[in-house]
């Protein structure tokens, strides 16, 4: 008999959003946090740039709102944008109270603010060039020392347990999750009064990504299978500048390098961004990524160059110590020469539809951070708004949960995971092949530039894969790779369907068949009930 656990609050994922929610709720509730691997692994850890917030007298809330709306190609939800920006300063104050060591200005009496693409002011508060690492380390330290927070590493969530699935009368609600224990190969039951998905995005659906291996769209797929609507999944942000090096995979080179004067150049050394946008290197990410993609295809080259060597060695080492060391490790000295860069899948702008409190369509189920669709990002995320969204919505979700009594342990038993009818797989090679095929055709057909024919090819391929995966899932014992493959295929299907529905080019969705932008901006909403 596998183990069963009950907590007041169950949080899946331990990035900035999940940890913030846990710390806010642990004052009065017992909290369990499930992570797929090490509790420190996740997209927050790798975030370099910083957190966007209105912190300077020279900046205004209206200016930050306008920049967010513009970067999002006018598809962002005005209420969500205003709500997020108006709560930006208090969110930073909360992080400072938690002990996050943000970089001070040269005078030392204030925090250093940098500027990134799409922003009209310096409003990015940061911890050198490893802000995510600083936030993650601080919040994990606080959470691991909190008596009301228990961590369960090496647990891969499989599916959400709902009252409807268990044929319990009343409104359908989330009761818990089944989770695979990677150490014992048993499936555990975690029940809770409230459940929050903080599992990050789905950029692992693409062959090249700046994200860690954990970003396989688990929360989006689980929420979809549990009956929740999703929105705007066609908007996949490709970070314009990831280090191009076979050994480095795709190490992200922060937006801030361009914010501090870095220039994009072709292999012959010539600049090119002026041909695409008046803001040049400081244009929003979708414009910069498409410009690089265009030049690479035009010239038949596999990368372009990013050059900040003109700023001097001391400036570079002080502002970008992590990036400098990482590039040097792979033989690229950014103080002396340009570094090779390419775009890579970076951020999922759409996700599970939630309200202002992070609540989904399913009672007692919340989604926060990159897993969710709040309406903040529209058709393209403004640089450094992602960590801000994590903190703002996690704290808002916490307030909502605290104002509504959490249910006691359910009186009815939740059945254990039944694997009596399945057998051990002797064909794991099928999983590996499907995994590679999925990521390859998503990169080829549903990437930076799309067409109707490419999307139709992708839809045909993903339908076949979904059928194969479903058959495999029904007949063989569960594994971490199979769970992730199933989730990735679900999310890939949703991305393709969303892209096919949007018959225009807007923000991160650019299609050669519909190059114009429609006058009216509408989100793409897909419901599992249709």
SULURHU-V454129 format. One record per backbone hydrogen bond with DSSP energy under -0.5 kcal/mol. NH is the residue of the N-H (numbers start at 1). CO is the residue of the C=O. Records with the same first field share a line. If there is no record, write none. Layout:
NH->CO + CO
//
This chain:
5->189
7->191
8->30
9->30
10->194
11->32
12->196
13->11 + 34
15->198
19->15
20->16
21->17
22->18
23->19
24->20
25->21
26->22
28->25
29->25
31->29 + 148
32->9
33->150
34->11
35->152
41->38
45->42
46->42 + 43
47->43 + 44
51->125
52->384
53->123
55->53
59->56
64->60
65->61
66->62
67->63
68->64
69->65
70->66
71->67
72->68
73->70
74->69
75->72
77->375
78->76
81->77
82->78
83->79
84->80
85->81
86->82
87->83
88->85
91->87
92->88
93->89
94->90
95->91
96->92
97->93
98->94
99->95 + 96
100->95
102->100
103->126
105->110
108->105
112->103
114->124
118->282
119->116
123->114 + 121
124->114
125->51 + 123
126->112
128->126
130->127
131->48
132->47
133->47
134->130
135->131
136->132
137->133
138->134
139->135
140->136
141->137
142->138
143->139
144->140
145->141
146->143
149->146
150->31 + 148
152->33
154->37
155->35
156->180
157->155
158->178
159->178
161->176
162->160
163->173
166->162
167->164
168->163
174->363
175->161
176->161
177->190
178->159
179->188
180->156
181->186
182->154 + 180
185->181
188->179 + 186
189->3
190->177 + 188
191->5 + 189
192->175
193->7 + 8
194->8
195->364
196->10
197->366
198->12 + 196
204->215
205->202
206->203
207->439
209->207
210->345
211->345
215->212
216->214
217->201
221->217
222->218
223->219
224->220
225->221
226->222
227->224
228->223
230->526
231->351
232->524
235->232
236->234
237->235 + 347
239->237 + 344
242->240 + 342
243->251
244->340
245->243 + 249
248->245
249->245 + 246
250->248
253->241
254->252
257->254
258->254 + 255
259->255
260->256
261->258
262->257
263->307
265->305
266->270
269->266
272->264
275->272
276->273
277->273
280->277
282->279
283->280
287->284
288->284
289->285
290->286
291->287
292->288
293->289
294->290
295->291
296->292
297->293
298->294
299->295
300->296
301->296
304->341
305->265
306->339
307->263
308->306
311->308
312->309
316->312
317->313
318->314
319->315
320->316
324->320
325->321
326->322
327->323
328->324
329->325
330->326 + 327
331->328
332->327
333->331
334->332
336->333
337->333
339->306
341->304
342->242
344->239
345->208
346->237
347->237
349->235 + 347
351->231
352->371
353->229
354->373
355->359
358->355
360->365
363->172 + 361
365->362
366->195
367->358
368->197
371->368
372->369
373->352
374->372
379->72
380->377
383->117
385->382
388->384
389->385
390->386
391->387
392->388
393->389
394->390
395->391
396->392
397->393
398->394
399->395
400->396
401->397
402->398
403->399
404->401
415->413
419->417
422->419
423->475
430->427
431->427
432->428
433->429
434->430
435->431
436->432
437->433
438->434
439->435
440->436
441->437
442->438
443->439
444->440
445->441
446->442
450->510
455->451
456->452
457->453
458->454
459->455
460->456
461->457
462->458
463->459
464->460
465->461
466->462
467->463
468->464
469->465
470->466
471->467
472->468
473->469
474->470
475->471 + 472
476->472
477->423
483->479
484->480
485->481
486->482
487->483
488->484
489->485
490->486
491->487
492->488
493->489
494->490
495->491
496->492
497->493
498->494
499->495
500->496
501->497
502->498
503->501
504->502
505->516
506->504 + 509
508->379
509->506
510->508
512->450
514->511
522->520
525->523
526->230
530->527
//
